[in-house]
Amino acid sequence: MEIKIKKFIRELVGDVLDISIIIVNYNVKEFLQNLLHSISKSSIKINREIIIVDNASNDGSVEFIREKFPEVNLIANNKNLGFSKANNIGMKKAKGKYILLLNPDTLVSEDTFEKMIRFFEENSLVGLAGCKILNPDGTLQLACRRSFPGPWTSFCKVTGLSNLFPESRIFARYNLTYLDPDKTYEVDAISGSFMMFRKDLYEKIGGLDEKFFMYGEDLDFCYRTQKSGYKVFYVHSTQIIHYKGESTKRSGLDETKIFYSAMHLFVKKHLSGSFFVGVILQSAIIFRKLFAFLGKRKLVLLAIILDFVFYDLTLMGSEKAYVFFKSKWVGFPHYSLPIVYLFPGIIHIIITGLTGNYKRYGFTILKNFGAIIISFFFVTSLSFFFKDFAYSRGVIVLTYFTLFFSLTFWRIFAKILFNLGSNNKEGLQRRTLVVGINKQTTAIANKLKLKHTDLHNVIGLISNTNKEVGEEIDGLEVLGSTENINKVIMDNKINEVILSSLELSYNEIMTIVSKSQYDSIDFKLIGNNLDFLMGKTSVSILDDTPIIELNYNISSPIIKLIKRVFDFILSLSTLFFIYPFIYLIVHINKKQNEFQKFVLKIPKVFIGEFSFVGPRENINFNELYLGKEGITGLWYIEGSEGKDSEKLNIYYAKNQNIWLDIEILGKTLIKMWGTRK
């Protein structure tokens, strides 16, 4: 009460606020609560205001703030405007002599505001400053003091030289790890999680650049601060804790993509005066993104390398064995060795990939047998066309027979080494995520845990919103929402997702499937309303609850290839023997029937823009790949519109094969013949 009276008196007599604290919140209600309590303790002796800009949180943050912290100036956006724009909205409302941009997933010390204000009062040339920022484990968060990403600085950071030589002024400039964190000094840049600056600076250079949606805006602001004549400082005398990344964990945003886009923008805006500098920095950013991509797929990369190595070792061993038993043959000629030991291995790798053997979280064995068989017939067939390199079919047979053992051996060894094998119960279990939190869904999740015919390690639940994240329902933790399900899948190495038609609409189900359709995830549907999804699925029964696999034939790489070859051959034949006559007839008669319209679209099939059979043009099912647009399809022969058309297109995507395409084409021609004029 005393604090409120003092605040009222200060405002009544026109006293200027010491500091305006601006917090942009997105789905981190529990962190925000702790932060506001820490702010209350650290601002007893200062005159401050708190402005919270909420970026359309769906975890109940807005209602929580209004109920528990009515004194806060709350601005609730109806959509996520990004970090920069939301902060700018808050800055326009700020009345303090100093402005502090503070992340919601932080905790401030009792002396933070006092010491930072005193530092500014004693250093008139400082326009922007940040304090020491710690990780939750007490280690220094390196981003709290940085250099701008110049060419050499970026090169050292990307190549890892800065990590190898953290004490070097030459190599460790980006994060300044050679400097004592317990001293105060001028730096190029500080972290956007705690940026304090003079109101005068804001009035001089403006707010954050809204071209930066998230990331990069702090570097840009620091750069503009220095250009304006002010200095940027790191202050060691006070500290905060930053939990880092909590908001992005609960969003559906691809933060890696946004981060690198922000770096591109910063380089283009400030460091592209020299073409050489621009090229080096852009290359560094691209390589860093490539390393991040490969890092997430290290098991896939390892599997490809080992497959290639063991393929060539097996081929070499088969050659030596064949020479030993067949004395008349001396082996592969030296001039042919680069081709013999390169191309067959590459072909095998491609076929192995197309058959779905390379998965991010493990090594397959049974599918590998199928890949070996397909590869054998493919390489054997090629030997008929390339006679100069068809030295011995006996070597090919011996090689592929031995591959069954060599490629299986390294997979089994790797499974044991990386604890990915089936030598224990955990290895046999599928890491399962269940989408839904109602009683029926959680009951099914618990049934899955007890089912003995299929081992399911139910990792947790997914809710429709972030309100329930972190809660425990019927013994299962809510790990995330449908918005960030792909991040939950990656973080927890999920390989099976159970969806419930009792809680989700088909549109929501397809949206979830589309987010991870290329990550080798097994999606399954539970519930009584099976509808069109039944198709040719594999169904297992859990008491009275059927579980249907949501696997789409059309998204299989090998089926895509077969479909494209079919389209190419059929369209090429039609263009030679039918298209010219139809084209001539249409131009003479100046009108078209259904069949003629169909034939005139075939050139687009030939170039790959269309397929003979596929979905309608106006069907866009949340980025879920349902095949290329077809000049005919189930939608045509059934004459369906709207939702019925959507169902038919999804049914086709699930069950597509060449025989189905031929059947649809036949029925299309019959229908066109019946409606001809």
C-alpha positions as CSV (number, residue, x, y, z in Angstrom):
1,M,0.0,0.0,0.0
2,E,2.9,2.4,0.9
3,I,4.5,1.8,-2.5
4,K,1.3,2.5,-4.3
5,I,0.8,5.8,-2.4
6,K,4.4,6.9,-3.2
7,K,3.8,6.1,-6.8
8,F,0.5,8.0,-6.9
9,I,2.2,11.1,-5.3
10,R,5.1,11.0,-7.8
11,E,2.7,10.8,-10.7
12,L,0.5,13.5,-9.2
13,V,3.4,16.0,-9.0
14,G,4.6,15.1,-12.4
15,D,7.7,13.1,-11.4
16,V,9.2,11.3,-14.4
17,L,9.3,7.5,-14.2
18,D,12.7,6.1,-13.7
19,I,12.2,3.1,-16.0
20,S,9.7,1.5,-18.3
21,I,9.9,-2.3,-18.4
22,I,8.6,-3.8,-21.6
23,I,7.9,-7.5,-21.8
24,V,6.7,-9.3,-24.9
25,N,4.9,-12.5,-23.8
26,Y,4.0,-15.6,-25.8
27,N,2.7,-18.7,-24.0
28,V,5.0,-18.6,-21.0
29,K,2.5,-17.7,-18.2
30,E,4.4,-19.6,-15.5
31,F,7.7,-17.9,-16.3
32,L,6.1,-14.5,-16.5
33,Q,4.6,-14.9,-13.1
34,N,8.0,-15.5,-11.5
35,L,9.5,-12.6,-13.4
36,L,6.9,-10.2,-12.2
37,H,7.5,-11.2,-8.6
38,S,11.2,-10.7,-9.1
39,I,10.6,-7.3,-10.6
40,S,8.4,-6.3,-7.6
41,K,11.3,-7.2,-5.2
42,S,13.9,-5.4,-7.2
43,S,12.0,-2.1,-7.8
44,I,11.0,-1.1,-4.3
45,K,13.2,2.1,-4.4
46,I,12.6,3.1,-8.0
47,N,9.7,4.6,-9.9
48,R,8.8,2.2,-12.7
49,E,6.0,1.0,-15.0
50,I,5.5,-2.5,-16.5
51,I,4.1,-2.8,-20.0
52,I,3.3,-6.3,-21.2
53,V,2.6,-6.9,-24.9
54,D,1.0,-10.3,-25.3
55,N,1.4,-11.9,-28.8
56,A,-1.8,-13.8,-28.9
57,S,-0.9,-16.4,-26.3
58,N,-3.3,-19.4,-26.0
59,D,-2.1,-20.6,-22.6
60,G,-4.4,-18.2,-20.6
61,S,-1.7,-15.6,-20.1
62,V,-4.0,-12.6,-20.8
63,E,-6.6,-13.7,-18.3
64,F,-3.9,-14.6,-15.8
65,I,-2.3,-11.1,-16.0
66,R,-5.6,-9.3,-15.7
67,E,-6.6,-11.3,-12.6
68,K,-3.2,-11.5,-10.7
69,F,-1.4,-8.3,-11.9
70,P,-4.1,-5.6,-12.6
71,E,-1.5,-2.8,-12.1
72,V,0.4,-4.0,-15.2
73,N,-0.3,-2.1,-18.5
74,L,-1.4,-5.0,-20.7
75,I,-1.6,-4.8,-24.4
76,A,-3.2,-7.9,-25.9
77,N,-2.5,-8.5,-29.6
78,N,-4.9,-10.7,-31.6
79,K,-2.1,-12.3,-33.5
80,N,1.6,-13.0,-33.1
81,L,3.2,-9.8,-34.5
82,G,6.8,-10.9,-33.7
83,F,9.3,-9.6,-31.2
84,S,10.3,-6.4,-32.8
85,K,6.8,-5.1,-33.6
86,A,5.4,-6.0,-30.2
87,N,8.3,-4.2,-28.4
88,N,7.7,-1.1,-30.6
89,I,4.1,-1.1,-29.5
90,G,5.2,-1.1,-25.9
91,M,7.9,1.6,-26.5
92,K,5.3,4.0,-27.9
93,K,3.5,3.8,-24.5
94,A,6.7,4.1,-22.4
95,K,7.1,7.1,-20.1
96,G,10.3,6.3,-18.3
97,K,13.6,8.0,-18.5
98,Y,15.1,4.6,-19.3
99,I,13.5,1.8,-21.3
100,L,14.2,-1.9,-20.6
101,L,13.3,-4.7,-23.1
102,L,13.1,-7.8,-21.0
103,N,12.3,-11.4,-22.0
104,P,9.4,-13.1,-20.0
105,D,11.5,-16.2,-19.3
106,T,14.0,-14.3,-17.1
107,L,14.5,-13.5,-13.4
108,V,16.1,-10.3,-12.2
109,S,18.2,-9.7,-9.1
110,E,17.1,-7.4,-6.3
111,D,19.7,-4.9,-7.2
112,T,19.5,-5.1,-11.0
113,F,17.5,-1.9,-11.7
114,E,19.3,0.2,-9.2
115,K,22.7,-0.7,-10.4
116,M,21.8,-0.3,-14.1
117,I,20.3,3.1,-13.6
118,R,23.3,4.2,-11.5
119,F,25.6,3.0,-14.3
120,F,23.8,5.1,-16.9
121,E,23.8,8.2,-14.6
122,E,27.6,7.9,-14.1
123,N,28.3,7.3,-17.8
124,S,26.7,9.9,-20.0
125,L,28.1,8.5,-23.3
126,V,26.5,5.1,-22.8
127,G,23.2,4.8,-24.7
128,L,22.6,1.1,-24.4
129,A,23.7,-1.5,-21.9
130,G,23.1,-5.1,-20.8
131,C,24.0,-6.9,-17.6
132,K,25.5,-10.4,-16.9
133,I,23.1,-13.1,-18.1
134,L,23.3,-16.6,-16.6
135,N,21.9,-19.9,-17.8
136,P,19.7,-21.8,-15.3
137,D,22.8,-23.9,-14.3
138,G,24.8,-20.8,-13.4
139,T,27.0,-20.6,-16.5
140,L,27.4,-17.5,-18.5
141,Q,25.1,-17.0,-21.4
142,L,27.5,-16.1,-24.2
143,A,25.1,-13.9,-26.1
144,C,25.1,-11.3,-23.4
145,R,28.3,-9.7,-24.9
146,R,29.2,-10.1,-28.6
147,S,30.8,-8.7,-31.6
148,F,29.2,-8.0,-34.9
149,P,29.4,-10.9,-37.4
150,G,32.2,-9.6,-39.6
151,P,33.8,-12.0,-42.1
152,W,36.6,-13.3,-39.9
153,T,34.5,-13.4,-36.8
154,S,31.8,-15.4,-38.6
155,F,34.3,-17.7,-40.1
156,C,35.8,-18.6,-36.7
157,K,32.4,-19.1,-35.2
158,V,31.1,-21.3,-38.0
159,T,34.2,-23.4,-38.3
160,G,34.4,-23.9,-34.5
161,L,37.8,-22.2,-34.1
162,S,36.2,-19.9,-31.5
163,N,35.4,-23.1,-29.4
164,L,38.8,-24.6,-29.9
165,F,40.6,-21.4,-28.8
166,P,38.2,-19.7,-26.4
167,E,41.0,-17.6,-24.9
168,S,42.3,-16.2,-28.2
169,R,41.6,-12.6,-29.2
170,I,42.1,-13.7,-32.8
171,F,39.7,-16.7,-33.0
172,A,37.1,-16.0,-30.1
173,R,35.9,-12.6,-31.0
174,Y,32.3,-13.4,-31.7
175,N,31.4,-14.3,-28.1
176,L,34.4,-12.5,-26.5
177,T,35.2,-15.5,-24.4
178,Y,38.7,-14.2,-23.9
179,L,37.4,-11.3,-21.8
180,D,36.8,-11.5,-18.1
181,P,33.0,-11.8,-17.4
182,D,33.5,-10.1,-14.1
183,K,34.5,-6.8,-15.6
184,T,32.6,-4.1,-17.3
185,Y,33.6,-2.9,-20.8
186,E,32.3,-1.6,-24.1
187,V,31.1,-4.2,-26.7
188,D,29.6,-4.3,-30.1
189,A,26.4,-6.0,-29.1
190,I,24.4,-7.3,-26.1
191,S,21.5,-9.8,-25.9
192,G,17.9,-8.8,-26.7
193,S,16.7,-10.7,-23.6
194,F,17.9,-7.7,-21.5
195,M,18.5,-4.4,-23.3
196,M,18.3,-1.2,-21.3
197,F,18.7,2.2,-23.0
198,R,18.0,5.9,-22.6
199,K,14.6,7.2,-23.8
200,D,16.7,9.8,-25.6
201,L,18.3,7.1,-27.7
202,Y,14.8,5.7,-28.7
203,E,13.7,9.2,-29.7
204,K,16.9,9.6,-31.8
205,I,17.1,6.2,-33.7
206,G,13.6,4.9,-33.3
207,G,12.6,1.4,-32.1
208,L,13.5,-2.1,-33.4
209,D,13.5,-2.8,-37.1
210,E,10.2,-4.6,-37.7
211,K,11.7,-6.4,-40.7
212,F,13.3,-8.7,-38.1
213,F,10.4,-10.9,-36.9
214,M,12.5,-12.6,-34.3
215,Y,16.3,-12.7,-33.8
216,G,18.7,-10.2,-35.3
217,E,16.8,-7.2,-34.1
218,D,19.1,-6.8,-31.1
219,L,22.3,-6.8,-33.3
220,D,20.6,-4.2,-35.6
221,F,19.6,-2.0,-32.6
222,C,23.2,-2.1,-31.2
223,Y,24.6,-1.3,-34.6
224,R,22.4,1.7,-35.0
225,T,23.1,2.8,-31.4
226,Q,26.9,3.0,-32.2
227,K,26.2,4.8,-35.5
228,S,24.3,7.4,-33.6
229,G,27.3,8.3,-31.4
230,Y,26.3,6.4,-28.2
231,K,28.3,3.5,-26.7
232,V,27.1,0.0,-26.0
233,F,28.3,-1.6,-22.7
234,Y,28.3,-4.9,-20.9
235,V,27.8,-4.4,-17.1
236,H,29.1,-7.2,-14.8
237,S,27.9,-5.8,-11.4
238,T,24.4,-7.3,-11.6
239,Q,22.9,-10.4,-13.2
240,I,19.8,-12.1,-14.3
241,I,18.8,-15.7,-15.2
242,H,17.5,-16.4,-18.7
243,Y,15.8,-19.7,-19.4
244,K,16.2,-19.1,-23.1
245,G,13.9,-20.2,-25.9
246,E,10.8,-21.0,-23.8
247,S,8.5,-19.0,-26.1
248,T,9.8,-20.6,-29.3
249,K,9.4,-24.1,-27.8
250,R,5.7,-23.5,-27.5
251,S,5.2,-22.1,-31.0
252,G,5.0,-23.7,-34.4
253,L,7.7,-21.4,-35.7
254,D,10.8,-22.7,-37.3
255,E,13.3,-20.7,-35.2
256,T,16.3,-22.0,-37.2
257,K,14.9,-20.7,-40.4
258,I,13.9,-17.4,-38.8
259,F,17.4,-17.1,-37.2
260,Y,19.3,-17.5,-40.5
261,S,16.8,-15.3,-42.4
262,A,17.5,-12.6,-39.7
263,M,21.3,-13.0,-40.2
264,H,20.9,-12.7,-44.0
265,L,18.9,-9.5,-43.4
266,F,21.5,-8.0,-41.0
267,V,24.3,-8.7,-43.4
268,K,22.4,-7.2,-46.3
269,K,21.5,-4.1,-44.4
270,H,24.7,-3.2,-42.6
271,L,27.7,-5.2,-44.0
272,S,27.2,-5.5,-47.7
273,G,29.1,-2.4,-48.7
274,S,31.9,-4.7,-49.7
275,F,31.0,-7.5,-52.1
276,F,33.7,-9.7,-50.6
277,V,32.3,-9.2,-47.1
278,G,28.8,-10.0,-48.2
279,V,29.8,-13.2,-50.0
280,I,31.9,-14.5,-47.0
281,L,29.1,-13.8,-44.5
282,Q,26.3,-15.3,-46.7
283,S,28.5,-18.4,-47.2
284,A,29.2,-18.7,-43.5
285,I,25.5,-18.5,-42.7
286,I,24.6,-21.1,-45.4
287,F,27.2,-23.5,-44.1
288,R,26.0,-23.0,-40.5
289,K,22.5,-23.8,-41.6
290,L,23.8,-26.9,-43.5
291,F,25.7,-28.1,-40.4
292,A,22.5,-27.6,-38.3
293,F,20.5,-29.6,-40.9
294,L,23.1,-32.4,-40.9
295,G,23.4,-32.4,-37.2
296,K,19.7,-33.3,-36.9
297,R,20.2,-36.1,-39.3
298,K,23.5,-37.5,-38.1
299,L,22.2,-41.1,-38.0
300,V,21.0,-40.8,-41.6
301,L,24.4,-39.5,-42.7
302,L,26.2,-42.2,-40.8
303,A,24.0,-44.9,-42.3
304,I,24.6,-43.6,-45.8
305,I,28.4,-43.6,-45.3
306,L,28.5,-47.0,-43.7
307,D,26.3,-48.5,-46.4
308,F,28.6,-47.1,-49.1
309,V,31.8,-48.3,-47.3
310,F,30.4,-51.8,-46.6
311,Y,29.0,-52.0,-50.2
312,D,32.4,-51.4,-51.7
313,L,34.2,-53.6,-49.2
314,T,31.8,-56.4,-50.0
315,L,32.3,-55.8,-53.7
316,M,36.1,-55.9,-53.3
317,G,35.9,-59.1,-51.3
318,S,33.6,-60.7,-53.8
319,E,36.0,-59.8,-56.6
320,K,39.0,-61.3,-54.8
321,A,37.1,-64.5,-53.9
322,Y,35.9,-64.9,-57.5
323,V,39.4,-64.4,-58.9
324,F,40.7,-67.0,-56.4
325,F,38.2,-69.6,-57.5
326,K,38.1,-68.6,-61.2
327,S,41.7,-68.4,-62.2
328,K,41.0,-67.4,-65.8
329,W,39.5,-64.0,-64.7
330,V,42.0,-61.5,-63.3
331,G,39.6,-59.0,-61.8
332,F,38.4,-55.5,-62.7
333,P,40.8,-53.5,-65.0
334,H,42.5,-50.7,-63.2
335,Y,41.0,-48.0,-65.5
336,S,37.4,-49.1,-64.6
337,L,37.9,-49.1,-60.8
338,P,36.6,-45.5,-60.2
339,I,33.4,-46.4,-62.0
340,V,33.0,-49.9,-60.6
341,Y,33.5,-48.8,-57.0
342,L,31.5,-45.6,-57.3
343,F,28.3,-45.9,-59.3
344,P,26.9,-49.3,-58.1
345,G,27.3,-48.1,-54.5
346,I,25.6,-44.8,-55.3
347,I,22.7,-46.6,-57.0
348,H,22.3,-48.9,-54.0
349,I,22.3,-45.8,-51.6
350,I,19.5,-44.1,-53.7
351,I,17.4,-47.3,-53.8
352,T,17.9,-47.8,-50.0
353,G,16.7,-44.2,-49.5
354,L,13.7,-44.5,-51.7
355,T,12.6,-47.6,-49.9
356,G,12.5,-45.7,-46.6
357,N,15.5,-47.3,-44.9
358,Y,17.2,-44.1,-43.7
359,K,15.4,-42.8,-40.7
360,R,16.4,-40.0,-38.4
361,Y,16.2,-41.9,-35.1
362,G,17.3,-45.5,-35.9
363,F,18.5,-48.1,-38.4
364,T,16.2,-50.5,-40.1
365,I,17.0,-54.2,-40.9
366,L,14.0,-55.8,-42.5
367,K,13.5,-53.0,-45.0
368,N,17.2,-53.2,-45.8
369,F,16.6,-56.8,-47.2
370,G,14.1,-55.4,-49.7
371,A,16.4,-52.6,-50.7
372,I,19.2,-55.2,-51.4
373,I,16.8,-57.3,-53.6
374,I,15.6,-54.2,-55.6
375,S,19.2,-53.0,-56.0
376,F,20.3,-56.4,-57.2
377,F,17.8,-56.5,-60.1
378,F,18.5,-52.8,-61.0
379,V,22.3,-53.2,-61.1
380,T,22.0,-56.5,-63.0
381,S,19.7,-54.9,-65.6
382,L,22.1,-52.0,-66.0
383,S,24.9,-54.5,-66.9
384,F,23.0,-55.3,-70.1
385,F,23.2,-51.7,-71.2
386,F,26.8,-51.0,-70.2
387,K,28.6,-54.0,-71.7
388,D,32.0,-52.3,-71.2
389,F,31.6,-52.6,-67.4
390,A,29.7,-55.9,-67.3
391,Y,32.8,-58.0,-66.2
392,S,31.2,-60.7,-64.2
393,R,27.6,-61.4,-63.2
394,G,29.0,-64.0,-60.8
395,V,30.7,-61.2,-58.8
396,I,27.4,-59.3,-58.7
397,V,25.5,-62.4,-57.4
398,L,28.2,-63.1,-54.8
399,T,28.3,-59.4,-53.8
400,Y,24.6,-59.1,-53.2
401,F,24.4,-62.4,-51.4
402,T,27.1,-61.2,-49.0
403,L,25.4,-57.8,-48.6
404,F,22.6,-59.5,-46.7
405,F,25.2,-60.3,-44.0
406,S,27.6,-57.3,-44.2
407,L,24.9,-54.6,-44.2
408,T,22.9,-56.4,-41.5
409,F,26.0,-56.8,-39.4
410,W,26.9,-53.1,-39.1
411,R,23.2,-52.2,-38.4
412,I,23.0,-54.7,-35.5
413,F,26.4,-53.4,-34.2
414,A,25.2,-49.8,-34.5
415,K,22.0,-50.5,-32.7
416,I,23.9,-52.0,-29.8
417,L,26.5,-49.2,-29.8
418,F,23.9,-46.4,-29.9
419,N,21.4,-48.2,-27.7
420,L,18.9,-48.3,-30.6
421,G,18.7,-52.1,-30.7
422,S,16.1,-54.5,-29.7
423,N,18.2,-56.1,-27.0
424,N,16.0,-54.6,-24.3
425,K,12.3,-53.7,-23.8
426,E,12.9,-50.0,-24.3
427,G,14.5,-50.7,-27.7
428,L,11.5,-52.7,-28.8
429,Q,9.0,-50.1,-27.7
430,R,7.6,-47.5,-30.1
431,R,8.0,-44.0,-28.7
432,T,4.4,-42.9,-28.9
433,L,2.7,-39.5,-28.6
434,V,-1.0,-39.3,-28.1
435,V,-2.9,-36.2,-29.4
436,G,-5.8,-35.4,-27.1
437,I,-6.5,-34.9,-23.4
438,N,-10.1,-35.9,-22.9
439,K,-11.1,-39.0,-20.8
440,Q,-11.5,-41.3,-23.8
441,T,-8.2,-40.4,-25.3
442,T,-6.2,-40.7,-22.1
443,A,-7.9,-44.0,-21.4
444,I,-6.8,-45.3,-24.8
445,A,-3.2,-44.0,-24.1
446,N,-3.1,-46.0,-20.9
447,K,-4.5,-49.1,-22.7
448,L,-1.6,-48.7,-25.2
449,K,0.8,-48.9,-22.3
450,L,-0.7,-52.2,-21.1
451,K,-1.1,-53.8,-24.5
452,H,1.2,-56.8,-24.8
453,T,1.0,-57.6,-28.5
454,D,2.4,-54.2,-29.4
455,L,4.9,-52.4,-27.1
456,H,4.1,-48.7,-26.8
457,N,6.2,-46.3,-24.7
458,V,3.7,-43.5,-24.3
459,I,5.9,-40.5,-23.8
460,G,3.0,-38.0,-23.2
461,L,0.0,-36.1,-24.5
462,I,-0.6,-33.2,-26.9
463,S,-3.3,-30.7,-26.2
464,N,-5.1,-28.3,-28.6
465,T,-3.8,-25.3,-26.7
466,N,-0.9,-24.4,-24.5
467,K,-3.1,-24.0,-21.4
468,E,-2.5,-27.6,-20.2
469,V,1.2,-27.8,-21.1
470,G,3.2,-29.2,-18.1
471,E,0.1,-30.6,-16.4
472,E,-0.3,-34.3,-15.7
473,I,-3.6,-36.0,-16.8
474,D,-4.3,-39.6,-15.8
475,G,-0.6,-40.1,-15.2
476,L,0.5,-38.7,-18.5
477,E,2.3,-35.3,-19.0
478,V,1.0,-32.8,-21.5
479,L,4.2,-32.1,-23.5
480,G,2.9,-29.5,-26.0
481,S,0.1,-28.4,-28.2
482,T,-0.9,-29.1,-31.8
483,E,0.8,-25.8,-32.7
484,N,4.3,-27.1,-31.8
485,I,3.8,-30.8,-32.2
486,N,6.7,-31.2,-34.7
487,K,9.1,-29.8,-32.1
488,V,7.8,-32.2,-29.4
489,I,8.3,-35.0,-31.9
490,M,11.9,-34.1,-32.6
491,D,12.9,-33.3,-29.0
492,N,11.5,-36.6,-27.7
493,K,12.5,-38.8,-30.7
494,I,8.9,-39.8,-31.3
495,N,8.3,-42.4,-34.1
496,E,4.5,-43.0,-33.6
497,V,1.7,-40.5,-33.2
498,I,-1.8,-41.5,-32.2
499,L,-4.6,-39.2,-33.3
500,S,-8.2,-39.3,-32.1
501,S,-11.2,-38.5,-34.4
502,L,-13.2,-38.3,-31.2
503,E,-11.4,-35.1,-30.3
504,L,-10.0,-33.7,-33.6
505,S,-11.7,-32.8,-36.8
506,Y,-10.3,-34.3,-40.0
507,N,-9.0,-30.9,-41.0
508,E,-7.0,-30.8,-37.8
509,I,-5.8,-34.3,-38.2
510,M,-4.5,-33.6,-41.8
511,T,-2.8,-30.4,-40.5
512,I,-0.9,-32.4,-37.9
513,V,0.1,-35.1,-40.4
514,S,1.3,-32.5,-42.9
515,K,3.7,-31.0,-40.3
516,S,5.8,-34.2,-40.1
517,Q,4.9,-36.0,-43.3
518,Y,8.6,-36.3,-44.3
519,D,10.0,-37.4,-40.9
520,S,9.2,-41.1,-41.0
521,I,6.6,-40.8,-38.4
522,D,3.8,-43.5,-38.1
523,F,0.5,-41.7,-37.8
524,K,-2.5,-43.7,-36.6
525,L,-6.1,-42.8,-36.0
526,I,-8.3,-44.0,-33.2
527,G,-12.0,-43.7,-32.8
528,N,-15.3,-45.1,-34.1
529,N,-15.8,-42.5,-36.9
530,L,-13.4,-44.3,-39.4
531,D,-15.1,-42.8,-42.5
532,F,-13.1,-42.7,-45.7
533,L,-9.7,-43.2,-43.9
534,M,-10.3,-46.9,-43.7
535,G,-8.9,-47.6,-47.2
536,K,-6.2,-50.2,-47.4
537,T,-4.9,-49.4,-43.9
538,S,-3.5,-51.8,-41.4
539,V,-5.9,-52.1,-38.5
540,S,-5.1,-53.4,-35.0
541,I,-7.7,-53.7,-32.3
542,L,-7.3,-52.3,-28.8
543,D,-10.2,-53.9,-27.0
544,D,-13.1,-52.3,-28.9
545,T,-11.0,-49.5,-30.3
546,P,-9.6,-49.9,-33.8
547,I,-6.3,-48.2,-34.6
548,I,-5.8,-47.3,-38.3
549,E,-2.4,-46.4,-39.8
550,L,-2.4,-43.1,-41.7
551,N,0.2,-44.0,-44.3
552,Y,-0.1,-42.3,-47.7
553,N,1.1,-44.2,-50.7
554,I,1.3,-41.0,-52.8
555,S,4.1,-39.6,-50.5
556,S,6.3,-42.7,-50.9
557,P,9.4,-41.7,-53.0
558,I,9.4,-44.9,-55.0
559,I,5.7,-44.7,-55.8
560,K,6.2,-41.1,-56.8
561,L,8.9,-42.2,-59.2
562,I,6.7,-45.0,-60.7
563,K,3.8,-42.6,-61.1
564,R,6.0,-40.1,-62.9
565,V,7.4,-42.7,-65.3
566,F,3.9,-43.9,-66.0
567,D,2.7,-40.3,-66.8
568,F,5.8,-39.6,-68.9
569,I,5.4,-42.8,-71.1
570,L,1.7,-42.5,-71.5
571,S,1.7,-38.8,-72.3
572,L,4.6,-39.2,-74.8
573,S,2.7,-41.9,-76.6
574,T,-0.5,-39.8,-76.7
575,L,1.4,-36.7,-78.0
576,F,2.6,-38.8,-80.9
577,F,-0.4,-40.7,-81.9
578,I,-3.5,-38.9,-80.7
579,Y,-2.8,-35.3,-79.7
580,P,-2.1,-33.9,-83.3
581,F,-5.4,-35.2,-84.6
582,I,-7.4,-33.8,-81.7
583,Y,-5.7,-30.5,-81.9
584,L,-6.5,-30.2,-85.6
585,I,-10.2,-31.2,-85.0
586,V,-10.7,-28.6,-82.3
587,H,-9.2,-25.8,-84.4
588,I,-11.4,-26.7,-87.3
589,N,-14.7,-27.1,-85.3
590,K,-13.9,-24.2,-82.9
591,K,-15.4,-26.2,-80.0
592,Q,-14.3,-28.9,-77.5
593,N,-16.0,-31.8,-75.9
594,E,-14.9,-33.4,-72.6
595,F,-12.5,-35.9,-74.2
596,Q,-10.9,-33.2,-76.4
597,K,-10.4,-31.0,-73.4
598,F,-8.8,-33.9,-71.6
599,V,-6.3,-34.6,-74.5
600,L,-5.4,-31.0,-74.9
601,K,-4.1,-30.9,-71.2
602,I,-1.7,-33.8,-71.9
603,P,1.3,-31.6,-72.8
604,K,1.2,-30.3,-69.2
605,V,1.3,-33.9,-68.0
606,F,4.4,-34.5,-70.2
607,I,6.3,-31.6,-68.6
608,G,5.3,-32.7,-65.1
609,E,3.0,-29.8,-64.3
610,F,0.0,-32.1,-64.0
611,S,-0.5,-35.8,-63.6
612,F,-3.1,-38.0,-65.4
613,V,-4.7,-38.8,-62.1
614,G,-4.7,-36.7,-59.0
615,P,-6.6,-34.2,-56.8
616,R,-8.5,-31.2,-58.0
617,E,-6.8,-27.8,-58.3
618,N,-8.8,-26.2,-55.6
619,I,-8.0,-28.8,-52.9
620,N,-5.3,-27.5,-50.6
621,F,-5.3,-29.6,-47.5
622,N,-3.0,-27.8,-45.2
623,E,0.2,-28.5,-47.2
624,L,-0.3,-32.2,-46.9
625,Y,1.0,-33.7,-50.1
626,L,-1.9,-35.4,-52.0
627,G,-0.2,-35.7,-55.3
628,K,0.1,-33.4,-58.3
629,E,-3.1,-31.9,-59.7
630,G,-4.8,-34.4,-62.0
631,I,-6.6,-33.9,-65.3
632,T,-8.9,-36.5,-63.9
633,G,-9.4,-38.4,-60.7
634,L,-11.9,-39.8,-58.3
635,W,-13.4,-36.4,-58.0
636,Y,-14.2,-36.5,-61.8
637,I,-15.7,-40.0,-62.1
638,E,-17.7,-39.5,-58.9
639,G,-18.8,-35.9,-59.7
640,S,-18.1,-34.8,-56.1
641,E,-17.7,-31.3,-54.8
642,G,-16.7,-29.7,-51.5
643,K,-16.0,-32.0,-48.5
644,D,-16.9,-35.2,-50.5
645,S,-14.2,-34.2,-53.0
646,E,-11.7,-33.7,-50.2
647,K,-12.5,-37.2,-48.9
648,L,-12.0,-38.8,-52.3
649,N,-8.7,-37.0,-52.8
650,I,-7.4,-38.2,-49.4
651,Y,-8.6,-41.7,-50.1
652,Y,-6.8,-41.6,-53.5
653,A,-3.6,-40.4,-51.8
654,K,-3.7,-43.2,-49.3
655,N,-4.3,-46.0,-51.8
656,Q,-2.7,-44.7,-55.0
657,N,-1.0,-47.3,-57.3
658,I,-0.6,-47.7,-61.0
659,W,-3.5,-50.1,-61.3
660,L,-5.8,-47.7,-59.5
661,D,-4.7,-44.9,-61.9
662,I,-5.4,-47.2,-64.9
663,E,-8.9,-48.0,-63.5
664,I,-9.7,-44.3,-63.0
665,L,-8.5,-43.5,-66.5
666,G,-10.7,-46.2,-67.9
667,K,-13.8,-45.0,-66.1
668,T,-12.9,-41.4,-67.1
669,L,-12.9,-42.4,-70.8
670,I,-16.2,-44.3,-70.3
671,K,-17.8,-41.2,-68.6
672,M,-16.5,-38.9,-71.3
673,W,-17.8,-41.2,-74.1
674,G,-21.3,-41.2,-72.4
675,T,-21.4,-37.4,-72.2
676,R,-19.9,-36.7,-75.6
677,K,-21.8,-34.2,-77.8
